[in-house]
């Protein structure tokens, strides 16, 4: 047996009990906050962004996609393949913004 090591049979001190209660309360509050956040509808990020900025970002991504099309398809990583697959949705979003 190691000197000073408690075996767990001894009752917990008042401060240890207090820490456990505080930890439990904090955990419950975090769970309530997470549940409330999940229940609340997420705001649309596109509405908060300036349409011109979004159009520039889409155009930049489309240019990157054009550059990727010039490369060998087998040399592309998963992110690049995903980017190429999103081309149609980006074109549709750009058309929806109505900015050329």
C-alpha positions in Angstrom: 0.0 0.0 0.0 1.2 3.5 -0.8 1.3 5.9 2.1 -1.1 8.8 1.7 -3.2 7.1 -1.0 -6.8 6.8 -0.1 -8.6 3.6 -0.7 -11.9 5.2 -1.5 -13.5 3.9 1.7 -13.1 7.2 3.5 -15.9 9.7 3.2 -15.4 12.7 0.9 -14.4 16.0 2.3 -16.9 18.9 2.2 -14.8 20.7 -0.4 -14.7 17.5 -2.6 -18.5 17.2 -2.4 -18.9 20.9 -3.2 -16.6 20.6 -6.3 -18.6 17.6 -7.5 -21.9 19.5 -7.1 -20.5 22.5 -9.0 -19.1 20.3 -11.7 -22.5 18.5 -12.1 -24.4 21.8 -12.1 -22.1 23.2 -14.8 -22.5 20.1 -16.9 -26.3 20.3 -16.6 -26.3 24.0 -17.6 -24.1 23.2 -20.7 -26.6 20.4 -21.7 -29.5 22.8 -21.3 -27.7 25.4 -23.4 -26.9 22.9 -26.1 -30.5 21.7 -26.2 -31.8 25.3 -26.4 -29.4 26.0 -29.2 -30.4 22.9 -31.1 -34.1 23.8 -30.7 -33.6 27.3 -32.0 -33.6 27.7 -35.8 -30.2 28.5 -37.2 -30.0 31.9 -38.9 -29.3 31.9 -42.6 -25.7 32.8 -43.2 -26.4 34.0 -46.8 -28.8 36.6 -45.5 -26.2 38.2 -43.3 -23.6 38.3 -46.1 -23.4 41.1 -48.6 -24.5 39.7 -52.0 -21.6 41.3 -53.8 -19.1 39.7 -51.4 -20.8 36.3 -51.8 -20.7 36.7 -55.6 -17.0 37.4 -55.5 -16.4 34.4 -53.4 -18.4 32.2 -55.7 -16.6 33.5 -58.8 -13.2 32.8 -57.1 -14.3 29.2 -56.3 -15.5 28.7 -59.9 -12.2 29.9 -61.2 -10.5 27.4 -58.9 -12.8 24.7 -60.2 -11.8 25.6 -63.8 -8.1 25.3 -62.8 -8.9 21.9 -61.3 -10.6 20.7 -64.4 -7.3 21.2 -66.3 -5.5 18.8 -63.9 -5.5 15.0 -64.0 -8.6 13.8 -62.2 -6.7 11.0 -60.5 -4.3 13.5 -58.9 -7.1 15.4 -57.1 -7.7 14.9 -53.4 -11.2 14.6 -51.7 -11.6 18.3 -51.0 -10.8 19.2 -54.6 -13.3 16.5 -55.9 -15.9 17.9 -53.5 -15.3 21.4 -54.8 -15.7 20.3 -58.4 -19.0 18.5 -57.5 -20.4 21.7 -56.1 -20.0 23.6 -59.3 -23.6 23.4 -60.4 -25.0 24.6 -57.0 -22.5 27.5 -57.1 -23.6 28.5 -60.6 -27.3 28.3 -59.4 -26.5 30.5 -56.4 -24.7 33.0 -58.5 -27.7 33.2 -60.9 -30.0 33.6 -57.9 -27.9 36.6 -56.6 -28.3 38.2 -60.0 -24.9 39.7 -60.0 -22.7 39.1 -63.0 
